[in-house]
Amino acid sequence: MTTTDMTAADASDSMRNGVDTATLFATLNAVKQAPEAAKFQFRAHNQWVSGTHNRGTIADYFGVGEERSHERTFVFDADHPAVLVGRDHGPTPTEFLLHALATCLTAGIANIAAARGVTLTEIESKVEGDIDLMGILGLSDSVRNGFQQVRVSFVLRGDEPEKLRRVVEQSRARSAVFDILTNGIPVAIDVDAG
Amino acid sequence: MTTTDMTAADASDSMRNGVDTATLFATLNAVKQAPEAAKFQFRAHNQWVSGTHNRGTIADYFGVGEERSHERTFVFDADHPAVLVGRDHGPTPTEFLLHALATCLTAGIANIAAARGVTLTEIESKVEGDIDLMGILGLSDSVRNGFQQVRVSFVLRGDEPEKLRRVVEQSRARSAVFDILTNGIPVAIDVDAG
């Protein structure tokens, strides 16, 4: 598909790569006019089940000036596998974190490609994180608790390779999860114990 | 329950808070003898569906010297809500990240309490993350992409409050996800585009 073809497609239909670009640009303009709309609060609730098995619930959030709810409540079990003294009722916490990274970069790629008129036919990715459990097991003070290195491998098909690579670079530059994982964030913990 | 009661319970039964403490201590000893067993690699796969909707799969990992598989393959959809130009087919990426934090701290609390002979009857938590989307929308260079602040609120019931608080503190000190989120990790991105 040539650039001319894409411009013609844009004029006739604001959908690209499953992204409604008219709504995307309208949203960007609305936020530019009213920056308060961009202040969001996301939330997760968690309830312990037994041992390393616990259950998270994601339902409500704040954004565009008001309390909101997802269309349904999302429930996710987490656990350790048997080799880590759990019962494998769900992924481990760090696997959810790798999943969060892949999904943030992927959504960004789709949005940015649509905004730029870049066609995508496929986005696949694999995320790997290396961790030495001597840290979290408390068996070494010189080994960190978290991942020592994370690698993301993307396979993209669609437009010219160089255009696709620039879209990935922009997604990385504007990814919430990539920023959090690479730069860190302040986390406060409050305990009501009794 | 007094300390004497707990010691008696320990002798008769290695299960505490749903944690098999005999297996937990055996695992710690085994890793102490063979530190290579502690080297793990966790993974997530992701496939784009359409727009901001994509699907993550968590199935295999490496640990204790060999390739392993979870007892089943875990599949999680992610999306943006309509207010963020998505279709709400799943949580947003950053909500998965908050979920990962809650589940890591909760599993740690259960394990550490069991190892210390501390009884738990309830662990509930809420995680909130404040984010200003002016960053990821590319509308401000002075606003970061990720959360500006995350707060975790735990409610714990069981043993004496001070013991429970010390367990939470130790879980924080040995949490993989807490370390990753607060200290950051190196993330490399590779692209096969064509």
Chai-1 contact restraints between the chains, C-beta under 6 A:
chainA,res_idxA,chainB,res_idxB,connection_type,confidence,min_distance_angstrom,max_distance_angstrom,comment,restraint_id
A,G18,B,S50,contact,1.0,0.0,6.0,A-B,restraint_1
A,G18,B,G51,contact,1.0,0.0,6.0,A-B,restraint_2
A,V19,B,G51,contact,1.0,0.0,6.0,A-B,restraint_3
A,T23,B,V85,contact,1.0,0.0,6.0,A-B,restraint_4
A,L24,B,V85,contact,1.0,0.0,6.0,A-B,restraint_5
A,T27,B,V85,contact,1.0,0.0,6.0,A-B,restraint_6
A,L28,B,L137,contact,1.0,0.0,6.0,A-B,restraint_7
A,V31,B,L137,contact,1.0,0.0,6.0,A-B,restraint_8
A,K32,B,L139,contact,1.0,0.0,6.0,A-B,restraint_9
A,P35,B,M134,contact,1.0,0.0,6.0,A-B,restraint_10
A,A38,B,D132,contact,1.0,0.0,6.0,A-B,restraint_11
A,A38,B,L133,contact,1.0,0.0,6.0,A-B,restraint_12
A,A38,B,M134,contact,1.0,0.0,6.0,A-B,restraint_13
A,K39,B,D132,contact,1.0,0.0,6.0,A-B,restraint_14
A,F40,B,I131,contact,1.0,0.0,6.0,A-B,restraint_15
A,F40,B,L133,contact,1.0,0.0,6.0,A-B,restraint_16
A,Q41,B,E128,contact,1.0,0.0,6.0,A-B,restraint_17
A,Q41,B,D130,contact,1.0,0.0,6.0,A-B,restraint_18
A,F42,B,T94,contact,1.0,0.0,6.0,A-B,restraint_19
A,F42,B,E95,contact,1.0,0.0,6.0,A-B,restraint_20
A,F42,B,G129,contact,1.0,0.0,6.0,A-B,restraint_21
A,R43,B,E128,contact,1.0,0.0,6.0,A-B,restraint_22
A,A44,B,E95,contact,1.0,0.0,6.0,A-B,restraint_23
A,A44,B,L98,contact,1.0,0.0,6.0,A-B,restraint_24
A,A44,B,H99,contact,1.0,0.0,6.0,A-B,restraint_25
A,A44,B,A102,contact,1.0,0.0,6.0,A-B,restraint_26
A,A44,B,V127,contact,1.0,0.0,6.0,A-B,restraint_27
A,H45,B,K126,contact,1.0,0.0,6.0,A-B,restraint_28
A,N46,B,A102,contact,1.0,0.0,6.0,A-B,restraint_29
A,N46,B,T106,contact,1.0,0.0,6.0,A-B,restraint_30
A,N46,B,S125,contact,1.0,0.0,6.0,A-B,restraint_31
A,Q47,B,E124,contact,1.0,0.0,6.0,A-B,restraint_32
A,W48,B,T106,contact,1.0,0.0,6.0,A-B,restraint_33
A,W48,B,I123,contact,1.0,0.0,6.0,A-B,restraint_34
A,S50,B,G18,contact,1.0,0.0,6.0,A-B,restraint_35
A,G51,B,G18,contact,1.0,0.0,6.0,A-B,restraint_36
A,G51,B,V19,contact,1.0,0.0,6.0,A-B,restraint_37
A,G51,B,A110,contact,1.0,0.0,6.0,A-B,restraint_38
A,T52,B,A107,contact,1.0,0.0,6.0,A-B,restraint_39
A,N54,B,T103,contact,1.0,0.0,6.0,A-B,restraint_40
A,N54,B,T106,contact,1.0,0.0,6.0,A-B,restraint_41
A,G56,B,H99,contact,1.0,0.0,6.0,A-B,restraint_42
A,G56,B,A102,contact,1.0,0.0,6.0,A-B,restraint_43
A,G56,B,T103,contact,1.0,0.0,6.0,A-B,restraint_44
A,I58,B,P91,contact,1.0,0.0,6.0,A-B,restraint_45
A,I58,B,E95,contact,1.0,0.0,6.0,A-B,restraint_46
A,V64,B,V83,contact,1.0,0.0,6.0,A-B,restraint_47
A,H70,B,D88,contact,1.0,0.0,6.0,A-B,restraint_48
A,E71,B,D88,contact,1.0,0.0,6.0,A-B,restraint_49
A,F74,B,P91,contact,1.0,0.0,6.0,A-B,restraint_50
A,A78,B,T103,contact,1.0,0.0,6.0,A-B,restraint_51
A,V83,B,V64,contact,1.0,0.0,6.0,A-B,restraint_52
A,V85,B,T23,contact,1.0,0.0,6.0,A-B,restraint_53
A,V85,B,L24,contact,1.0,0.0,6.0,A-B,restraint_54
A,V85,B,T27,contact,1.0,0.0,6.0,A-B,restraint_55
A,D88,B,H70,contact,1.0,0.0,6.0,A-B,restraint_56
A,D88,B,E71,contact,1.0,0.0,6.0,A-B,restraint_57
A,P91,B,I58,contact,1.0,0.0,6.0,A-B,restraint_58
A,P91,B,F74,contact,1.0,0.0,6.0,A-B,restraint_59
A,P93,B,A100,contact,1.0,0.0,6.0,A-B,restraint_60
A,P93,B,T103,contact,1.0,0.0,6.0,A-B,restraint_61
A,P93,B,C104,contact,1.0,0.0,6.0,A-B,restraint_62
A,P93,B,V177,contact,1.0,0.0,6.0,A-B,restraint_63
A,T94,B,F42,contact,1.0,0.0,6.0,A-B,restraint_64
A,T94,B,A176,contact,1.0,0.0,6.0,A-B,restraint_65
A,E95,B,F42,contact,1.0,0.0,6.0,A-B,restraint_66
A,E95,B,A44,contact,1.0,0.0,6.0,A-B,restraint_67
A,E95,B,I58,contact,1.0,0.0,6.0,A-B,restraint_68
A,F96,B,F96,contact,1.0,0.0,6.0,A-B,restraint_69
A,F96,B,H99,contact,1.0,0.0,6.0,A-B,restraint_70
A,F96,B,A100,contact,1.0,0.0,6.0,A-B,restraint_71
A,L97,B,A100,contact,1.0,0.0,6.0,A-B,restraint_72
A,L97,B,V177,contact,1.0,0.0,6.0,A-B,restraint_73
A,L98,B,A44,contact,1.0,0.0,6.0,A-B,restraint_74
A,H99,B,A44,contact,1.0,0.0,6.0,A-B,restraint_75
A,H99,B,G56,contact,1.0,0.0,6.0,A-B,restraint_76
A,H99,B,F96,contact,1.0,0.0,6.0,A-B,restraint_77
A,A100,B,P93,contact,1.0,0.0,6.0,A-B,restraint_78
A,A100,B,F96,contact,1.0,0.0,6.0,A-B,restraint_79
A,A100,B,L97,contact,1.0,0.0,6.0,A-B,restraint_80
A,A102,B,A44,contact,1.0,0.0,6.0,A-B,restraint_81
A,A102,B,N46,contact,1.0,0.0,6.0,A-B,restraint_82
A,A102,B,G56,contact,1.0,0.0,6.0,A-B,restraint_83
A,T103,B,N54,contact,1.0,0.0,6.0,A-B,restraint_84
A,T103,B,G56,contact,1.0,0.0,6.0,A-B,restraint_85
A,T103,B,A78,contact,1.0,0.0,6.0,A-B,restraint_86
A,T103,B,P93,contact,1.0,0.0,6.0,A-B,restraint_87
A,C104,B,P93,contact,1.0,0.0,6.0,A-B,restraint_88
A,T106,B,N46,contact,1.0,0.0,6.0,A-B,restraint_89
A,T106,B,W48,contact,1.0,0.0,6.0,A-B,restraint_90
A,T106,B,N54,contact,1.0,0.0,6.0,A-B,restraint_91
A,A107,B,T52,contact,1.0,0.0,6.0,A-B,restraint_92
A,A110,B,G51,contact,1.0,0.0,6.0,A-B,restraint_93
A,I123,B,W48,contact,1.0,0.0,6.0,A-B,restraint_94
A,E124,B,Q47,contact,1.0,0.0,6.0,A-B,restraint_95
A,S125,B,N46,contact,1.0,0.0,6.0,A-B,restraint_96
A,K126,B,H45,contact,1.0,0.0,6.0,A-B,restraint_97
A,V127,B,A44,contact,1.0,0.0,6.0,A-B,restraint_98
A,E128,B,Q41,contact,1.0,0.0,6.0,A-B,restraint_99
A,E128,B,R43,contact,1.0,0.0,6.0,A-B,restraint_100
A,G129,B,F42,contact,1.0,0.0,6.0,A-B,restraint_101
A,D130,B,Q41,contact,1.0,0.0,6.0,A-B,restraint_102
A,I131,B,F40,contact,1.0,0.0,6.0,A-B,restraint_103
A,D132,B,A38,contact,1.0,0.0,6.0,A-B,restraint_104
A,D132,B,K39,contact,1.0,0.0,6.0,A-B,restraint_105
A,L133,B,A38,contact,1.0,0.0,6.0,A-B,restraint_106
A,L133,B,F40,contact,1.0,0.0,6.0,A-B,restraint_107
A,M134,B,P35,contact,1.0,0.0,6.0,A-B,restraint_108
A,M134,B,A38,contact,1.0,0.0,6.0,A-B,restraint_109
A,I136,B,R174,contact,1.0,0.0,6.0,A-B,restraint_110
A,I136,B,A176,contact,1.0,0.0,6.0,A-B,restraint_111
A,L137,B,L28,contact,1.0,0.0,6.0,A-B,restraint_112
A,L137,B,V31,contact,1.0,0.0,6.0,A-B,restraint_113
A,G138,B,R174,contact,1.0,0.0,6.0,A-B,restraint_114
A,L139,B,K32,contact,1.0,0.0,6.0,A-B,restraint_115
A,R144,B,D179,contact,1.0,0.0,6.0,A-B,restraint_116
A,N145,B,R174,contact,1.0,0.0,6.0,A-B,restraint_117
A,N145,B,A176,contact,1.0,0.0,6.0,A-B,restraint_118
A,N145,B,D179,contact,1.0,0.0,6.0,A-B,restraint_119
A,G146,B,A176,contact,1.0,0.0,6.0,A-B,restraint_120
A,G146,B,D179,contact,1.0,0.0,6.0,A-B,restraint_121
A,G146,B,I180,contact,1.0,0.0,6.0,A-B,restraint_122
A,G146,B,I185,contact,1.0,0.0,6.0,A-B,restraint_123
A,F147,B,I185,contact,1.0,0.0,6.0,A-B,restraint_124
A,Q149,B,P186,contact,1.0,0.0,6.0,A-B,restraint_125
A,V150,B,I185,contact,1.0,0.0,6.0,A-B,restraint_126
A,V150,B,V187,contact,1.0,0.0,6.0,A-B,restraint_127
A,R151,B,A188,contact,1.0,0.0,6.0,A-B,restraint_128
A,V152,B,I189,contact,1.0,0.0,6.0,A-B,restraint_129
A,S153,B,D190,contact,1.0,0.0,6.0,A-B,restraint_130
A,F154,B,V191,contact,1.0,0.0,6.0,A-B,restraint_131
A,V155,B,D192,contact,1.0,0.0,6.0,A-B,restraint_132
A,L156,B,A193,contact,1.0,0.0,6.0,A-B,restraint_133
A,P161,B,A193,contact,1.0,0.0,6.0,A-B,restraint_134
A,P161,B,G194,contact,1.0,0.0,6.0,A-B,restraint_135
A,L164,B,A193,contact,1.0,0.0,6.0,A-B,restraint_136
A,R165,B,V191,contact,1.0,0.0,6.0,A-B,restraint_137
A,R165,B,A193,contact,1.0,0.0,6.0,A-B,restraint_138
A,V168,B,V191,contact,1.0,0.0,6.0,A-B,restraint_139
A,R172,B,I189,contact,1.0,0.0,6.0,A-B,restraint_140
A,R174,B,I136,contact,1.0,0.0,6.0,A-B,restraint_141
A,R174,B,G138,contact,1.0,0.0,6.0,A-B,restraint_142
A,R174,B,N145,contact,1.0,0.0,6.0,A-B,restraint_143
A,A176,B,T94,contact,1.0,0.0,6.0,A-B,restraint_144
A,A176,B,I136,contact,1.0,0.0,6.0,A-B,restraint_145
A,A176,B,N145,contact,1.0,0.0,6.0,A-B,restraint_146
A,A176,B,G146,contact,1.0,0.0,6.0,A-B,restraint_147
A,V177,B,P93,contact,1.0,0.0,6.0,A-B,restraint_148
A,V177,B,L97,contact,1.0,0.0,6.0,A-B,restraint_149
A,D179,B,R144,contact,1.0,0.0,6.0,A-B,restraint_150
A,D179,B,N145,contact,1.0,0.0,6.0,A-B,restraint_151
A,D179,B,G146,contact,1.0,0.0,6.0,A-B,restraint_152
A,I180,B,G146,contact,1.0,0.0,6.0,A-B,restraint_153
A,L181,B,I185,contact,1.0,0.0,6.0,A-B,restraint_154
A,L181,B,V187,contact,1.0,0.0,6.0,A-B,restraint_155
A,T182,B,G184,contact,1.0,0.0,6.0,A-B,restraint_156
A,T182,B,V187,contact,1.0,0.0,6.0,A-B,restraint_157
A,N183,B,G184,contact,1.0,0.0,6.0,A-B,restraint_158
A,G184,B,T182,contact,1.0,0.0,6.0,A-B,restraint_159
A,G184,B,N183,contact,1.0,0.0,6.0,A-B,restraint_160
A,G184,B,G184,contact,1.0,0.0,6.0,A-B,restraint_161
A,I185,B,G146,contact,1.0,0.0,6.0,A-B,restraint_162
A,I185,B,F147,contact,1.0,0.0,6.0,A-B,restraint_163
A,I185,B,V150,contact,1.0,0.0,6.0,A-B,restraint_164
A,I185,B,L181,contact,1.0,0.0,6.0,A-B,restraint_165
A,P186,B,Q149,contact,1.0,0.0,6.0,A-B,restraint_166
A,V187,B,V150,contact,1.0,0.0,6.0,A-B,restraint_167
A,V187,B,L181,contact,1.0,0.0,6.0,A-B,restraint_168
A,V187,B,T182,contact,1.0,0.0,6.0,A-B,restraint_169
A,A188,B,R151,contact,1.0,0.0,6.0,A-B,restraint_170
A,I189,B,V152,contact,1.0,0.0,6.0,A-B,restraint_171
A,I189,B,R172,contact,1.0,0.0,6.0,A-B,restraint_172
A,D190,B,S153,contact,1.0,0.0,6.0,A-B,restraint_173
A,V191,B,F154,contact,1.0,0.0,6.0,A-B,restraint_174
A,V191,B,R165,contact,1.0,0.0,6.0,A-B,restraint_175
A,V191,B,V168,contact,1.0,0.0,6.0,A-B,restraint_176
A,D192,B,V155,contact,1.0,0.0,6.0,A-B,restraint_177
A,A193,B,L156,contact,1.0,0.0,6.0,A-B,restraint_178
A,A193,B,P161,contact,1.0,0.0,6.0,A-B,restraint_179
A,A193,B,L164,contact,1.0,0.0,6.0,A-B,restraint_180
A,A193,B,R165,contact,1.0,0.0,6.0,A-B,restraint_181
A,G194,B,P161,contact,1.0,0.0,6.0,A-B,restraint_182
